[in-house]
Amino acid sequence: MQSVYVEAAPAAIGPYCHAMQVGRLVFCSGQTPLDPETMTLVGDSVADQTRQVLTNLATVLAGMGLTLAHVAKTTVFLKNMEDFQEMNRVYAEIFDGHRPSRTTIAVKQNPLDALVEIECIAELPD
């Protein structure tokens, strides 16, 4: 196993790394909509926050030479399931035709009271 830290991604707000590489699999920690420079939440809407979360995940993946097209599975943690359609719209736009498997869960609260948090599992190419 190898811990992965990506300088361009938001710093971890707890005792964890951005991702763990295990063989050819990359397990990315959940990302919230933090601006990596200011470490403050971006956006008031779930659409804006979803866009920032996926940008942060893409940054972590890019640090390993990967893109969102390498993602096999995501887990989405929504503060309010009523935001599902709006999150889904942005998610589909950013994944641009790629459809990894996904689980979406409503949670009582995300870190920093974010409206959305997303984690993923990706695969390194041969």
N, C-alpha and C positions, 0 to 999 in steps of 0.2 A: 504494500500500500504506500501511496505517496500523497502527502498533503499538498494542496495547491493554493497559493496566494497570488492574486493578480493586482498589481499596484494601481491600475486604472479603475478598478471596481471599488464600490463603497467599502470602507473598512468594516470588518465584522464588529457587531455590537455586543458580542459575547465571546465565550471561549470556544471558538470553532474556526475552521478554515473555509475558504470559498468553495472548495471542492476536494473530493478524495478520488484519486485514480486507483482503481483496482483492476489490474490486467488492462483490458481494452475498454473497460467501463469507467465513466466519469459520473460521480454522484455530486451534483451541485447543491449546495446549501440553499435554503429558501432566500429569495431576494425580496426586499421591500422597495418601495419607490423612493429610495434615498438618492439625492444628488451626490455623486462621489466627491465633489470638491467641498461642498458646504455641509454635508452629512445632515441635511434637513429634508423632510418629506417634500416631494414634488406633486403638485396638483391637488385639487379639491374633489375631482370627479374620479370615479372608478376607471373611466377611459384614460384620463391623463396618468393615473397611477399605474394602470396595466401597461401602458406604453413605456413608462420609466422602468418598471420591474423587468420587462422583457429586454429592454436596452441593457440593464445591469446583468441579466443572465447572458446575453450575447457577449458582453465584455468579458465575463468570466470564461466563457467558452473560447473566445478569440485568444485569450491568454494561453490557451492550449492548442491553438491552431485549428479550432473547430468553429462551426457556425450553428445556428438554430436548426439547420437541415440535418445535423448529426444527432438531434434529440430523439430518443426513443419513447420517453415517457415524461409527462409532467404531472404535478399535483398542484392544484390551485386552491388556495385558502381564501375564501371571500368572507368579509365581515357581514355582508347582507346578501342573501341569495336573490333578493330583488334586483341586484346589480348583475346577475348572470348574463343577460342578453347584451348589455353594454360591454362587459368584459369580453364576452365571446366575440363580439364584432371586432374589437381591437386585436384580440388574440389571433383570429383568422387572418386579419389584414397583415399582421407582422410575420406570421408563419408562412404566409404567401403560398398556399397550396400544399405545404407539408402538413401532414396530419398525424403527429405522434399520439400514442395512446394517452389518455388523460383521466384523472379523477378530479372532481370539483367538490369541495367540502365547505359548508358554512361553519364558521367558527365564532365564538363569542367575542374574541379580540385578537388581532394580530399585533406583533411588536410595533411599538411607537404609534399604536392606534391606526395603522395603515388600513386602507379599505381592501387591499389585496396583497397576498404574498404568493410567490410561485417558486417551486423547486423542480429540478429536472434530473433525468438520467440520460447521458449521451454515450455514444460509442466512438472510440478512436478508430480511424480507418486502418486497414491492414498495412 
